[in-house]
Amino acid sequence: MSVAEQELLEKWRELPLDKQQQVLEFIEFIHLKHSADKIPLGKRLRQIREKIVASGKPLLDEEEIAKELASRRGDNFSVGHFLI
């Protein structure tokens, strides 16, 4: 293990668990972004969904997704506008 790797590991171990998790997620993000063998989008989305389910957070239903989209876009459309 290089000196840089040792230093990184030591600093990571000093962080609280929630911050350690954030560092791991950031590293995963960078790795995926720059990986030569990029995972297809569908597979990545399934992996994200699995992480959310495993975390115990409830998934959004269609109406909640429509509201979130409208909120982020600043739209004044009715929720029914987005539902299929």
C-alpha positions as CSV (number, residue, x, y, z in Angstrom):
1,M,0.0,0.0,0.0
2,S,1.3,3.4,-1.0
3,V,1.8,6.3,1.4
4,A,-1.1,8.1,-0.2
5,E,-3.4,5.1,0.2
6,Q,-2.4,4.7,3.9
7,E,-3.0,8.4,4.5
8,L,-6.4,8.3,2.8
9,L,-7.4,5.2,4.8
10,E,-6.3,6.7,8.1
11,K,-8.3,9.9,7.4
12,W,-11.3,7.9,6.3
13,R,-11.3,5.8,9.5
14,E,-11.3,9.0,11.6
15,L,-14.6,10.1,10.0
16,P,-18.0,9.3,11.5
17,L,-19.8,6.4,9.9
18,D,-22.2,8.5,7.9
19,K,-19.3,10.5,6.5
20,Q,-17.5,7.3,5.6
21,Q,-20.5,6.2,3.7
22,Q,-20.6,9.5,1.8
23,V,-17.0,9.1,0.8
24,L,-17.7,5.5,-0.4
25,E,-20.7,6.7,-2.5
26,F,-18.6,9.6,-3.9
27,I,-15.8,7.1,-4.9
28,E,-18.4,4.8,-6.5
29,F,-19.8,7.8,-8.5
30,I,-16.3,8.8,-9.7
31,H,-15.5,5.2,-10.6
32,L,-18.7,4.7,-12.6
33,K,-18.3,8.0,-14.3
34,H,-14.7,7.2,-15.5
35,S,-14.9,3.5,-15.9
36,A,-14.0,2.1,-19.3
37,D,-16.6,-0.6,-18.8
38,K,-19.6,1.6,-18.0
39,I,-22.7,-0.2,-16.7
40,P,-25.7,0.2,-19.0
41,L,-28.2,2.8,-17.7
42,G,-30.9,0.3,-17.0
43,K,-28.6,-1.8,-14.8
44,R,-27.4,1.4,-13.0
45,L,-31.0,2.5,-12.3
46,R,-31.8,-1.0,-10.9
47,Q,-28.8,-0.8,-8.6
48,I,-29.9,2.7,-7.4
49,R,-33.4,1.3,-6.8
50,E,-32.0,-1.7,-4.8
51,K,-29.9,0.7,-2.6
52,I,-33.0,2.8,-1.9
53,V,-35.1,-0.3,-1.1
54,A,-32.3,-1.7,1.1
55,S,-32.1,1.6,3.0
56,G,-35.8,1.3,4.0
57,K,-36.8,4.5,2.3
58,P,-40.2,4.2,0.6
59,L,-40.2,4.5,-3.2
60,L,-42.2,7.3,-4.8
61,D,-45.4,6.5,-6.5
62,E,-46.5,8.0,-9.8
63,E,-48.2,11.0,-8.3
64,E,-45.2,11.7,-6.0
65,I,-42.9,11.5,-9.0
66,A,-45.1,13.9,-11.0
67,K,-45.1,16.3,-8.1
68,E,-41.3,16.1,-7.8
69,L,-40.8,16.7,-11.5
70,A,-43.1,19.7,-11.5
71,S,-41.4,21.1,-8.4
72,R,-37.9,20.8,-9.9
73,R,-39.0,22.2,-13.2
74,G,-40.9,25.0,-11.6
75,D,-44.0,23.9,-13.6
76,N,-47.5,24.9,-12.6
77,F,-49.0,21.9,-14.4
78,S,-51.5,19.8,-12.6
79,V,-50.2,16.5,-11.3
80,G,-52.5,14.6,-13.7
81,H,-50.6,16.2,-16.6
82,F,-47.6,13.9,-15.9
83,L,-49.5,10.7,-15.1
84,I,-49.8,8.1,-17.9
